Amino acid sequence: MSKTLTTRKQDYSQWYNELILRGGLADHSAVRGCMVIKPYGYALWENMRDELDRQFKATGHQNAYFPLFIPKSFLSKEAAHVDGFAKECAVVTHYRLKNDPNGKGIIVDPEAKLEEELIVRPTSETIIWSTYKNWIQSYRDLPLLINQWANVVRWEMRTRLFLRTAEFLWQEGHTAHASKEEAIEETERMLDVYANFAEEYMALPVIRGIKSPNERFAGAEETYCIEALMQDGKALQAGTSHFLGQNFAKAFDVKFSTKDNTEEYVWATSWGVSTRLIGALVMAHSDDEGLVLPPKIAPIQVVFVPIYKGPDSKPAIDAKIKELAKQLQAKGVRVKMDLDDAARPGWKFAEYEMQGIPVRIALGARDMENNQVEVARRDTKEKQVMSMDNLDSHIVDLLSAIQNNLFDRAQQFRTAMTTEVTTWEEFVDVLDNKTGFVSAHWDGTPETEEKIKELTKATIRCIPLNNKLEAGKCILTGNPSTQRVLFARAY
């Protein structure tokens, strides 16, 4: 493997693929379209998962687990839902294998056909709402606030590590409410949880918005989303929260007795984010030398690299590193000590730069004499000499500064890459030559939206929640429009 990455300018897609592999996040699998998440990548996901889980529980949600397999008949109960997922479903038809009587290995036993095929979970609305029918009888059972951490399968033909794989990890919240207003409030609350997580922990600025009908989740009445912009100018949907109305409650006959002793269908939401967030993190912050990870979710925040001057210097340097590491760990900092003297410091520097560790601390014999260390920050590649006195406090402040800098840098990029246009010619020119978010008028019809997508491969990423009413003309048809929406080419 070559020492240098393909640069973003040379081939952004190739740069991304190489970085995922060489940064130690994931590997290709023997199963087509699936990936192996390596320990470093899984540690990153665990940090993201644990913080999100804390925030879910702080807003009153509980975790549960539902079956991986869904009876085919369940999926057909909600028409829009089955239309949305039918082409992505993996189907289990048999329950047993047997030895081939012709001696050609193992075959599916034709006598073991299931009476009803099972769908491998593409999302869990149907199996969960079939269960909620047994859990909900009265207004006293509401609201029901459940989250599930799970894997799902969507049979993708063209895959890319983390961004689009046949199997991926995610969480999916499914809640039931006594009123429409309460369900919409829940949908918006969870969108805010996602947006705050993305911005505060991933250092990823996002736009909160509503999806157009063409982009709406199958079976939802409204889909709220957070949209992020990657360094190549393409958008990435980073999370969604859906107001499902009473569609699934009616499909599975989930009713409750009100305080007035009448019977009504419950109101529903669902919301989710996935390991796709790791792909977003890589594409938003990383550079041509490797990963750049925000300190708040980096598996390792600080790595110590000793610089030995002969074997006699190792014991003293190692002891000092262990002492400094213990001080940092007491402040909650995630630390790695690389005390292996088999590899040269230069090789280690390059390795940890590739892994995106936010802070690297080098300590040699001369540093010991001067009571100092050399500190390098990954985001700017700046180095500075710091005293060992109060080093723990200085590093905590530095990690915070790195986190803030990554967010500010990404936000400045997004601002620079967001363009308002008024004509079709401007619209196409920006998409082809500048890229990024394009703010433009749209006449509100699905037909126009589909035609724009057909002509340019750009989609309406969202109708921003903070949109201002503004009279204008649709960029394609010239028909009246009351507000701008955000278009982009996207992952």
N, C-alpha and C positions, 0 to 999 in steps of 0.2 A: 504494500500500500504506500502511495506517495506521501511525503511528509506534509505537503501543503494541500489545502482544500481547493476545489474549484471555487472561484470567486463568485460573489452574487452577480456581478456585472457580466461575467462570462456566461453563466447558466444558473439562474436562481433555483430552478427545480433540482438540478444536479447538486448544487451547493447544499440544499436542504437535506436531500437523501444521504449525502456523504456525512453531513454533520450529525444526523440522528445515529448513524452507525458508529462513527469514530468518537462521538461524544459519549458513547456507552449507554444510550437511552433505550435502544431497541434493536432487534435483529429480525431478519426475514424468517418465516416459518416454513416447515415442510408442507404445511397446509396452505394451498394457494389462497391469497387474499388475507391471510391472518398474520399476526406478528407475535413475536416473543418480546415482552417487556423485560429488559434486563434490570438487575438490582438497582443500579443508579437511577434509571428511569422510573422504576417502581417506587423508590424512595421519594422522588419528586412528586409522583402521584399521591403517595401517602400523605405528604405534607399538605397538598392541596385538599385532599379528601378530608383530613382531620380538621382543618380549619372550617371548611364548608359544613361538616357535620356539627361542629360546635355552634355555628351560626344557625343551622336548622333547628337544633334543639333549643337554642335561646329564643326562637320564635314559636316554640310550643309543639314542634313536630317530634314524632317518635319513629324509630326504625323498625321495619318488619321485613319479611322475605316471602316472596310468592313464587310459584312453580316456573321453571324454565319452559315447560311445554304448555301450549294453549290448544284446546280442541278447535278444530277447523271451524266448527259451527259458531263458536264464539266470535270469531273474526268477522263473520258475515252479518252479525246482528246490527252493526252500525255501517250504513252503506258508504259514506264518505271515507270512513276509516279503512275499510277493506280496499277501496279503490286506491287509497294512498300508499298502501303497503304491499299489495298483492304481488307486484313484480320483484319484491326484495325478500320474499319469505323462503326459508329453508323448511322442508316438509319431511316429517318422519312417517314412513308408511309401513314398516315392519319392526318387529321386536326381537328377532332372533336370527343368528347365523348358523351355518352348519358346514361341515366338510363337503367339498365338491365330490360327488361319487365318481367323477372322472379323474380325480386326483389332481385337480388344478387349483388347490388352495381352498379358500373359504368363499362361500357364496351366501346370499340372502336366502333364508328358508322361505320358499313360496307359500308354505302352509302357515306362516306366522304373520300374515297380513293383519294390520289393525282394523278393527271395525270402523273407527273414525280416525283419519289422519291427525297428527299433532303438528302444530306449527312451533318451530323454535323461536322463542320470544324476540320479536322485533321491537316491541314496546309492550307495556303491561296493562293498558287501560282495560282490556276486555276481561282478562283473568281476575284483575283486582275488583272490577265492578260486579262480577259474578259473585265474588266473596262478600262485598259490601252489602249485598242484598240480605245476607244473613246477619250482618253486624248492625244494621240500622233499622230501627223500628219507630223511634220516637225522636222528638226534638232534643230530648235529653242526651241522645247519642251523638249530637252534632255540636260543634264541628268535629269532623274526624280528620286528623292531620297525620298522614303516614308518608314516610320516605323509605325508599328501597335502594341499597347499593347492590349493583348486579352487573352481569354481562348481558349483552344483547347481540343478535345476529341479523344483519341486513346484507343480503347477497349482492355485494358490489362487484361490478365487472372490472372497473379500473380503480386500483387501490393505490394508496400512498401511506406510508407509516404514520400513524397517529391521526392524520387528517381524514382518511377514508379507508377503513378496513372492514372485512366481512364480519369480524367479531370485535367488539370494543367494550371497555368498562365505562360505567356511568352511574349516576344516581337518577332516580325518577321519583318525584313527589306526586302523590295522588290524594286530593283532599275533597271532602264532602261538606256542604254547607246548607243552612236552612233558607238562605235568601240569595238572590242574584247579587245584591250589593256587597254582601259579605264575601262571596266567591270572587268578585272583581277586585275587592280590596286585597284578598289573599294573592291573586295573580300579580298585582302590582307590587305587593310587599316582597314576593320572592324575586321578582325582576330586580328590585333594589338590592336584595341580598347578593345576587349575581354580579350586579354592576359594582357594588362596593368591594366585593372580593376581587374582581378583576383589576380594579384601580388601586386598591390599597395593598394587595398581596402580590398580584402579578405585575404591578406597575404598567398596566395596559389600559389606556384610556378607551372608553367605549361610548357609543351613542345608544341611548335608550329609545326604543321606538315600537311601532306596531307594524306588523307585516301586512302587505296587500293581500286581497283575497286569493290571488294566484299562488302566493308563497305561504299561505296559512297552513298550519298543521292539519292533517286529515282528521276531520271530526270535531274541530274546534270552531267556536263562534268568533274568537279573536285570539291572535297570537302576538304576544309581546316578545321583544328580543333585545339583545345587546349585540351591536355590530362593532367590530374592530378592524383596523387597517394594517395590513402587513407591509414590510419594507419594499415589496415589489409593486405596491400600489393596488393590490387586490384586497377585497374585503373578506372577512371571515366571520360567520355567525358564531358567537362565542357562548350563547346560552339562550334558551327560550322558556317562556312561561305562558301557559295556554288557559284561557277561559273557555271551558267546555260547555257552558250552559247546562241544559238538562238532557243533552243528547245521549250520553251513556246511561244516565239514570233511567231514561225511557226505554232504551234498548234492553236493559237488564231488569227493568221493573223495580227500581230501588225507590221506595216511597217512605215517608215518615209521617207520623201523627203530629200535627201542630199543637200549640197551646190551646187553640180553639177547638181541638178535637176533630179537625178536618184532615184529609190525607193529601199530601203533595209530593211531587218528585223533588229530590234533592238537587242542588246545584254543585257543579264540579269544577276542579282545576287539575292541571298536571304541569309539571315543570322539570327541566333536566339540563345537566351539563355532563360532558364526557371527557375521556382522555384526549379528545381533540384539542382541549385547552393546552396540552403540552406542545402540540404543533404550533398553536398560536404563540406561545411563549418563545419558542425557538425562532419563529419567523419575525417576530416583533422586535427582538432585542439583539440577536446574535450577530457576529461579524465574520470577516474572512479568516480569522484566526481560531474561531471555535464558538462554543456556546457562551452566552452571557446571561446569567441567571439572577433574578432579583433576590436579595438576601433573605427576605421573609420566607421564601419557600425553597431556597436552595438546599439540597441534601447536606452539603458541607458549606459552611459560611466562611471558614478560615482554615487554611492549610499551612502548617509549619514545615519549612524545608531547611534542614541543617546543611551547612557548608563546612565540611570537615577539612582540617589541615593535618592530614595523617591520622592514623588510628588512635594515637594517644589523646587526641582532642575530642573523640566521640563521647566518652562518658560524661564529661562536664557539659558539653553542648546539649546532649540528650536530657540530662537532668534539668537544665535551665528551661528547655522547651516544655518538658512535662510540668514544670512549675508554672510557667506562663499559661499553658493550655488549661491547667486546673483553675486558674483565676478567671479565664474567659468562660469556661464551662459553668462556673458558679454564677456568671451573669446570664446564663441561658444560651450561650453561643455554641453552635454546632462546629466542632473542631476535629480536624484530622492531623495527626503527627506522622510525617513520613520519615521514619528513622532508619530506613533501609539505606545502607551505604554501597549497594551493588550498582545503582544507577547514578549517573552524573547529575548535578543540580540543574544544568541547562536542559537536560531531557525532561526532568521533573517539571520545570517551569513551563515547558511547552505542553506537557500532558495536562497540567492543571488549568492552563489557559484554555485548552481544548474543552475541558469539562466545565468551564464557566464558573469556577469557584470565585466568589466575589473578592476575597482578600487573600493574598499570599504573603507570608512572613518568612523572611530568610534570616538565619542567625549563624554567624561564623565566629571563629576564634577572636578576630579583631573586634567584632561587635561585643563579644563578652567583655573584653577589656574596657570598652567605652560605654558599657551599660546601655546598649542601643540595639535596635533591629531595623532591617530594611522592610518596609511595607509597600506592597504593590496592589493597586486596585484594578480589578478586571475591566470595569466599564470604560475608564479613560486611559488605562495602561500607565498612569502616573505612579511614580515611586517617591517615597519620602523616608527619611530616617526619623525614627521615633525613639524616645527614651523608654526603657523598660519600666520606669516608674509610672504607675497609673496607666499602663498599656491597655488594660481591660476596658477602662472607661473611654479611652481614645478610639478603640476598635468598635465599640458599641456605637459611638457617634458616627464613625466612618461608615458602618453598615447602613445606618439610617440615611446618610448623605448619598450613598450609592443607590439606595431604593428610590429616593426622591429624584435623583438625576435621571434614572432610567425612565420614570414616569414623565418627567418634564421633556425629555428628549423625544419620547414617543408622541407626546401631545403636540409638540412643536411640528413634528413631521406630519401628523394628521392635519393640523391647521394649514400647513403649506400645501398639502395635497388634497384640499377640499376646494372645489371650484364651482362658482355659480355660472350658469349659461342660460341664454334666452333663445338661441336658435338651434336647429338641427345640425347645422354645419359646425357650430362651436362644440356641441355635444359630442359628435363623432371625433373631432380633432382632439379634444381633451382625453377621451377614452383611448385613442390610438397613440398619442404622443406624450401625454403627461401622466395619465392613469389617475388612480385615487378615487375619492368620492366626488360625484358630480351632482350638484343640487340643481334640479330642473323641474319645470311645470309638467304635469301629466293630467290628462282629462278625466282620470278616474275609472276608465273602462278596462276590463280584463283583456279585451281585444287589442287595444293600443299597447298595453303592457307586453302582451305576447309578441306583437309585431316588433317592438323595440328590441326584445330579447332575440328574436329571429335575425334581425338586421345587424345587431352589434354584439351579441352574447352578454350584454349587460342586463342586470335585473334590478328591480326596486329592492334595495336592501332593507329599507324601513321608511315609515312616515314618522319623523322624530316626534317624541312626546311634547317637546317644547316648541313645536312648530307655530309660526305666526301666520295668520291668514294674510294672503297676498294675491291680489287679482293678477292674472297673467294668462298666457296662451300655451297650450300643450306644445312641446317641442316638435312632436311628430305630426299631429293633426291640425294644430292651430285652434282647436276648440277651447272654450273657456276653462280656466283652472283657478281654484281658490287657494292653493298652497303648493309649495315646492316639496319634492320628495328626494331621497338620496338614492342615486343609481351607482352601480359599480360592477365591474367584472369580479367574480368571487370564486372562492374555493368551495 
